[in-house]
Amino acid sequence: MELFFPKKPFFERIEFIGKLSKQARFADRIQLILQYPLIKQGEIIGKGFGTKEMLERILSVAPSPEPFWTLSSEGHSQFQIEVQSDKVLLSTAGRQVSPTEYDDQITSMICSIYLLDLTVTRRLTPSEMRDRHLTFFLAGPRELWYVNQLREVSFTGEARTKVTNSKIELAEDFPFEIEVLPYYFHDEGSEPDKHELMANILALHFKTVKSRTELPDDGFVELATELARDLCVLVSFLSRSWVTWYRYQLVTNDHMKDYIRETRKCNMEGLGWREALIEPHRSREFIRTGLTNYRKLRENGFDLFTPILYFVSANEKEHLEEQFTTLFLALEKIKDLFAREQDLLTNLNKKEFEKLHSIISNVIEKNVSNPEILDRMKKKIPELNRPTFRFVLEKLLSSYDIDWKDLQPPNHPFTMINTRGELFHSSKELNLDRLARDRHRLQIIIERLLLRLLGWSDLSRSLTFDTKEWLISPEEDSKEM
């Protein structure tokens, strides 16, 4: 089967006999080959081999409106591998036609599949090992994890790596130890030159000595997965670029379980020292403080996940208008969370506004005779009970002692909200210089807010000297082309 589906370097390849099913109908005894990347995010793809009868079973189920198939292994190989996925998409189904007298017996490729996730469990001979290990393999910039690696290479070519600052110390107590470690992978290059290849990626490693009675496997995975997600969100914010995990591996005394998933693409390029939102050497301090505040805020209904998601996404957008729009979504989310917390969603309570609504409605009815205009105006009355964006934003910035005046020229009005109005609600030509400046002002304000919300007082790196000089200089009258 290598001819049909050659293995790529640093990809895991598994072969097994399996079943594809959907809505209680299935095709079984298919010889399946799956591949997925080990050192980066990537597609989980597979090919199925079987007979004409197996293909006909697949084709009979394919028209079902349910898009996802379920894949499962059948029986056990000599290594006792169990494979399972509930998120399988059928890419292609078909086979080469053979001479009639042999067509029913010949095995050939009958389908290609694409998986959004995959679980591979390998049963092991039980050992006396008490520790359980859970490793999350990471994608995205690695600088803000701040792991120190020293690699020594001798004259023979032998290499040794010393890792320091790997342990993550948190304010909360967890039933496991947490480290960030480099994981090394070795493979062979493709023909004709099969050189040995080596790569390393960072991984979050959780180790527990708790018994399965105290902390079952599922509980260990659930608790560690939630913590890994929160840590990745915080490092994504600091990096201004998405950081996530794409695979985890659980190792116990009797089995090893790999879970691989499709994730949003991450920028794998390194960050420059100036690009980080805080000094890299203080990132562990921020993680310790930020995680505690992030979780407390979430418990109180002030969940910063979506604002951070929008903030990071904006920094990965290509076009200026996209960046500004997505940043404003982040600010809107923070503003709305604050308004709910401070009871600033309305100006008057329901009873008071119902009385005022009736008075205003009567006045409009007495002075507007056109039924269509009357209807339009009455529908706008409820908006009178909604505080203005500017009012809530000023309250928010004041509450967290966030300055914005250092981002504008002296005695210059606050332009960011007007820029939003022109971009979202107007066909006017945009002043691109102002849009570019307000995009940076918006980002800096969000960074300052998120840092303060997460308990961090040092806001100095959110605004560099060069950026400040540009923001407070006179605007250019540049129009959109």
N, C-alpha and C positions, 0 to 999 in steps of 0.2 A: 504493500500500500504506500510505501515511501515514494514511489514514482508518481502517484496521483496527488499526494499531499505531503511534500517534503517538509521536514522539521526545520524551523528557523532557529538561529542562535538565540539563546536566552528565552526560549519559549518552552513551556511544558507541553508535552504531547502524551495523551492517554488513549489507549485502544480498549474497547470492551464490546460486549454484546448487549444491546439495549432495546428499549421500547419507546416509541413516540405515540402519545395518546392525546385525545382531545374530545371532551364531552362524551365520555364512556366508550369511545371507539378508539382502536389502536392498531398499530403495525408493530409487530414484535420480531425478535430474532435478527435485528439489523446489526451489522457490524459497523460500529461508529468509531471515528477518530476525531478527537477534539484537540485544539491548540489554543493556548492563551499565554500572554507575555508575563514574564517573571519580574522584570526590572523596570517596567513602566506601565502606564495605562494603555489599553488597547482593546481590540475586538476579541471576543471569545467566539471562535468559529469552528465549524465541524463539517464533516462529510459522512454520509451513510452509504454503505454498500450492501446490496442484497439482490434478490431475484425479481423477476417480472411480477410475481404475485405480491411481494412486499410493496413494490411501487404502486400497484393498483390499489392496495389498501390505503396508502398515504393519499393518493389522488381522490379516493372516495370520501375522505374526511376533510381534505383541504378547503372545499367551498364553505365550510362552516363560518358564520360571522365572527366567532371568537378568534382573535388573532394569535393567541399564545397556545403553544403546545406544551405538554409536560414530557420531560425526558427522564428516564430512569434506567439504571443498569439491571441486567437480569443475571441471577446467580452470582457467583464469586469467582474471580480469577485466582491464580496462585498467590497473588499479593492481597487478596480480599479487598478489592477496591469497590466502593459504592459511589455511584454518580447520580446526581439528581438536580433538576432545574424545572421550575414552573414558568419560566419566561423564555421560551424558545420560539423563534420566528423561522418559518420555512422560507429560505431564499429561492431555491430552485428545486424542481422535482422532474426527473426524466432519466432516460438511459439510452444507450446505444442499442439499436436493433440488431440481433444476431440471426443467423439462419434459423428458419422455423423449427427444424428438428432439434435444435439445441437451445432455443430461446428461453424455455421454462427453467432450465437447469443452470444456466450461466449466471455467475455473480458479477455484478458491475456496479459502478457508482450510480445511486438512484436519487440522492438528494444532497443539498447543501443547507446548513442551518446556521443561524446567528443567535447567540444567547446573550441576554441582558444580565444574567447572573448564573453562577454554577457552584455547586457544593460537591466536593470530592472527599470522601472519608476512607481512610486506610486503616484497617484493623491491625493492631500490633500484638505480638506475644506479650502478655501481661508481665510487667516488671515491678520492682519494689520502689520505683521512683515516686516520691510524695509530691514534689512540686508539679504545678501545672503552668504551662507557658502559653501566652497569647500574644501574637506578633502582628502588628498592623503595618503594612508596607506603604510608604508615603510617596506622594507625587507633589510636585510644586517646588518653589524655592526653598532651600534648606538652611540658609544663613541664620534665620531668626530662631531656629531650634538651638543654635549656638553649642554645637558639639565640637570638641577639640580632638583632632586626629593627628597623630605624629607617626609618619611612616618611615621606617628605616630599611634601606636596601643594602645588603652586603655585596661584596665583590663577586660572590657566586650567583647573585640574582635573587637570593632568598629575601623575602620581604616580611617585615613584622610591623604591625600597626598597634600603636598604643592609643587608647581612647580615654579622655578625661572629661569631666563635667557631663557625664551621661545621665546621672540620676536626676529625676524631676521631683523636687520637694514641693509639696502642696500644703496649704493651710488646713484642708479637710483630711479626715482619716478615711482611708480606703483599705479594703481587705487584700491589697496586693501592693507590690513594689512597681514603680514605673521608671523606665529608662528610655532614652533615645539613643539608638545604636546604629552604626553602619553595618549593613549585612552584605556579605560578599557572595557573588555568584560566579561560577566557572563554567565554560562551555568550549566547544570547538567551532572554529570558523568553517565556512562552506568549502566544498571542493573547488579547485584542486589543492589549495593550500590550507590544510587543517591546522592552523595555528591555535594554540590555547588562548582563550579570551577570558578576561576578568572584568567585572563591573561591580560597583557597590552603590547601594541606595540607603537612605535613612529609614528606620522603622521604629515605631513605638512598641516597646516590649513590656508586657505585664506578666509578673510572676506572683503566684499565690501559693502559700503552704497550707491554706485552709483545706479541710477535708470536703468531700463531696456532700456530706451531710450538712456541714456548716454553710457551704457555698456550692450549690450544684453547678454543673458545667454550663447550663443555659443561663443561670444567674450571673456567673462569671463573665460570660460573653456579653450579656445584655448590659451589665454595669460598665465593663471596660469599653464597649462600643460607644455608649453615651459619652463617656469621658473623653475618648479619642476624638469624637465629633466636636466636642466643646473646645478641646485643645487646638484642633485644626482650624476652627473658626477664629480663635484669638490670633494664631500665627498668621492666618490669611489676612486679617486686618492689619497687623504690624507690617506685613510684606507688601500690602496693597496688591496682592496677587493670590489667586486661589490655591490653597493647600488642602489636600484630602488624602484619604487612604483608599486603595483600590483592591486590596486583598488582605485577608487575615488568615492566620494559621494557628490553630489550637493544638497543643501537644500535651497529651496526658500519658499515664502509665500503660494504657491499653489501646489508644487510637490517636490518629493525627487527622485533623479536619481542616481542609482548605475551603475558604469561601471567596470567590472572585466576583466582582461586580463591575458593571458599566458605570462610569462616573463622568462628571464634567471635565473637560480637558484642562490641564494645568500648564502654565508656562514653566518650562524646565530650565530656563536660563537663570543664571545666578544674579543676585542683587548687588549693586554697588553700595559702598558704605553710606553714601548720602541718600540712597533710595529708601532706606528703612525709616519707619516712623519714630523709632527710638534707637538709642545706641544698642547695637547687637549684644554687647556684653551685659546689658541690663534686661535682656528679654526674659530670663528665668524669673527675675524679680517681678516683671510685669505679669507673667503667666500666673505666678502664685497669687498676686493681688487681684488681677483681672478675672481669673476663674471664679474666685469666691464671690465677687460682685456680680459677675455675669449670671451665675446661678441664683443668687439671691434676687436679683431683678426679675429673672424669669419666674421664680416662685411667686412673686408679687404681681405677675401679669405684665411686666415690662420686658418683654422678650426682644433682645437685640439681634437675634439671628437674621431676620429679614433685612433690617437696615444695613447690617454688615455685608450681607449677600449683595445687596444693591450697590453698596459702596465699592466692593471689590470688583463687581461686574463692570461698573462705570470705568474703572481704571484699565479694564481690558478691552473696552470698546475702541473702535478705530476712528469714528467720526466725532467731531466736536459736539454736534447737536445730540448725538446718542449719549455722549458722556454727561453733558449737562442734564439731559432728561432723566437719566438713571440716577445721577446724584440727587436730583430733586426728589425722586421717589424715596430715596433713603431719608432725606430730611423730612419729608411728609410723614413717613412712618414714625420717626422719633417724635415729631411734633404731636402726632395723634396719640401716641402712647403717653406722652406727658399730659396732654389735654384730658385724657381719661383719668389719669392718676390725680390730677388737680381739679377735676370737675369743671373743666373749661370747654365742654362740648357745646354748651348753650349759654345764652345770655340770661334768660329767664327760665323759671321752672315751667312745667307743662301748663299748670292752671293759670299762671300769670300771662303766659304768652297766648293762650286760647282767648283770653279776654281782649288782649291787644290786637290779636289777629282779627277778631270780629269788628273792632273799631276801625282798623285800617281798611278792611274789606268794604265796610259801609261807605267810607270816604271815597274809595275808588269807584264804587258803583254809582255814587252821586255825581261824579265828575267825568266819567268816561262812558260815552254812549256806544262806541263801537264794540260789539260783542266779542269779536276776535281779540282785540287789544285788551279788553277787560279780562278775558280769560288768561291771557299771557301774563298780565300784571299780577293777578291774584295768585298765580302759581309761583311767583317769585317771593311772595310774602314770607314763607317759612325760612328763607335765607336770612331774614333780618334777625333771627334768633341764633344764628351761627356766628361766633366770634371771628373776626378777620384773621387771615393767616398771619399778617404782620403783628397783630396783638399777641397771639399765642406764641409766635416765634420770639418776640421781645421778652415775654415772660420766661420762656425756656432758657434763653441766653442769659438773662439776669439771674435766674435760679442757680445756674452752674458757673456764674462769673466768667462768661465767655465774651471776649471783646471782638468786635468786627470793625471798629473804626480805624484800626491800624491797617486794614486791608483796602481802604479807599483813599483817594487824594484828600487833602485837608478841605474841610467844609463841603465835601462832596456828598450828595444824597445816596441813600442805600438803593442800589440799582438792580440787585439780584431778582427781586420780585417782579419788577417791571420787565426784565429780560425774560423771565418765565412766561409772563403774559403775552409778550410779543412772539415768543417761540411756539407756545401752545395754542393761542387763541387768535392769532392775527396773521394776515397775509403780507404784512409789511416786510420790506427788505430788512434783513438783520445787519446790525453793525457787528461785524465779525470780531473786531478788536475788543469791543465790550463783552461779547459772548465769551471770548477766550478768557478774559480777565474774570468775569463772573463765574465761569466754570471753576477757575482756581480758587476764587473766594469761597464758593460753595463747598469745595472739597476741604478747604482748611477749616471752615466752620464745623463741618461734620466730623472731621478728625478731632478737633478740640472737644466737641460734645461727647464723642464716644470715649475718648481718653478719660475725661472727667467722670462720665457715667461708670466707667470700669475702675475708678478709684486711682487714676494716675494723675499726678499734679504737674509733671514736667511736660509743657506743651511747646517747648522751644523748637523742636525739629519739624513742627507742622508748617513753619514759615521760614524759608531761607532768606538770607540777605538779598540775593539777586532777585528772587521772586517778589519780595516786598518792594524793592526799588521799581520794579516794573508795574506792580499793582497801583502804586500811589503816583505814578507819572501821568501826565495828560493823555487822554484817549486820542486814538487816531480815528478818522471818519472813514473806516473801511466797510464797504458794503458787500453783501453776498453776491457772488458771480453766478 
